[in-house]
Amino acid sequence: MVIPTQTMRVPVEDLTRQWQQIEAEIMEAVRDVLPKGKYTLGPHLAAFEQEFAAYIGSQYGVGIASGTAALHLALLACGVGPGDEVITVPNTYIATIFAISYCGATPVLVDVEPGTFNMAAEQIEAKITPRTKAILPVHLYGQVANMERIVEIARRHNLKVVEDCSHTHGATRHGRKAGTFGDVGCFSLYPTKVLGALGDGGICTTDDPDIHARLRQFRYMGQRTKYNHEIIGYQERLDELQAAMLRVKLRYLPGWIEERQRVAAVYDELLTGLPVETPVVDPANQHVYYMYCIRATNRDALKDYLLAHGIGCYVVYPYLVQETGAYADLGIGRAGFPQAVADLDKILCLPMFPEMTNDEAALVAQTVRDFYGQS
Ligand SMILES: *Cc1c(COP(=O)(O)O)cnc(C)c1O
C-alpha cells in the first residue's frame, strides 16, 4: 500500500526537506558541470572519490553507477567467478545476492545474531567449503557487523571480505568506519541512503592497489588505456554530475548522521516499557540509523494502525532472500535460520530522516504507545 507523503502526518522519509537545505549549493555544482561539456570521468568524479575515501579512511575510492554494480564489480575484482561460493546473509536487499549470481557464483547463507540483525560470525566456519571464495557481510540498518571476527576467519581460510556498506556511510566499530575492514567496501548512493545521489550511484573503497586497478578497469569497458580492452568490462561509471552533487552532500553527512542519532534517541526514550524491542547497538559500534527498525509484538496490526493514523512505516525486507522466486531452486529453506525467520514477523521501520523534528518523533512514539494501550 503506497500512501502519498502529503497525506502522512509523519512520512517515513522526506527528501524535499533536504532539498530546501542544499538547493543553492547543488545548483551551483550543476552550473559548474553542465557548461564544461565533460559529463563522464571528469574532475568532480576524481575529487569525490578522493574525498569520500578520505572520509571513510580508505586509500582509494572508485565511483560506480549503483550500489548493485559496486557489489558486482567488487566481487569480480576479488576474483569471484563461476563455481565459487560467497557466504552472506538471508535478511538483505536482493541486490547483495544478485551481485553474487552475476559473477556466476553461488550464495551460501548464514543466520544473523539475535540483537543486531547482523551476520552471526560464529556460524561462518561451518559453511566454508573448498569452493568458498569470499565473505560478504551486510552492515544492516546502520551498524557494523562483527568485523574483527569475520576478518579473522577470512584470513585464516584465505578468503576475501567484501562489505555491503549500503546502510552504513560513516558508521564506526571501535572507531573505524565501515568499508575499511574488508578487502573492499561497497556503498550504494541511492537517494534515500545515508549519503545519496540525486539519482542512482555507488562507490567502492579499498586499500589494495590491485583491487583498485581492477575496479577501475571493470567499471569502464575492461580498459586501462583507451581501446585496450584487456578483459571483459562493464559500463558502470558514476556520472560526473552526480559526483559534483555528491561532493556537496558529503560535507553535510556528519551533521546528518548526528540528526539521525538525535531522532533515534527520542525514539529510544519514548518507546520504553512497550512490547517492542528498540535497536540493540553493539557497544563497539556507532549506529548511523539509516533505518530505525524495531522488533514489535503484533507487528502487522501495529503497522496498519500507524498507517491509519498517518504515521509512515514499512517492513524491510519482507522476505528471506532464499524464498524469492529467483532463488527458490536453491532449496535453502528456513531450517538453520531461526533468528532471521523470527525477525521476519517482528521487524518494522519507523520514520527516520535527518530533518525530522523531535515533535514528529514523539508523535510516532505516542501513536505506538496508543496502539499498545499505554499512555
Ligand atoms: C540499497 C542497497 C543495495 C543496492 O544499491 P543500489 O544503489 O540500489 O543498486 C545493496 N545492498 C543493500 C543492503 C542496500 O540497501
The ligand as a Gaussian input file, in Angstrom:
#p B3LYP/6-31G(d) Opt

LIG

0 1
 C       20.427000      -0.108000      -1.496000
 C       21.127000      -1.393000      -1.281000
 C       21.885000      -2.034000      -2.291000
 C       21.838000      -1.664000      -3.733000
 O       22.079000      -0.402000      -4.056000
 P       21.515000       0.306000      -5.374000
 O       22.274000       1.574000      -5.360000
 O       20.039000       0.477000      -5.211000
 O       21.859000      -0.560000      -6.551000
 C       22.619000      -3.158000      -1.943000
 N       22.587000      -3.662000      -0.712000
 C       21.844000      -3.114000       0.273000
 C       21.862000      -3.736000       1.627000
 C       21.079000      -1.976000       0.011000
 O       20.307000      -1.454000       0.984000

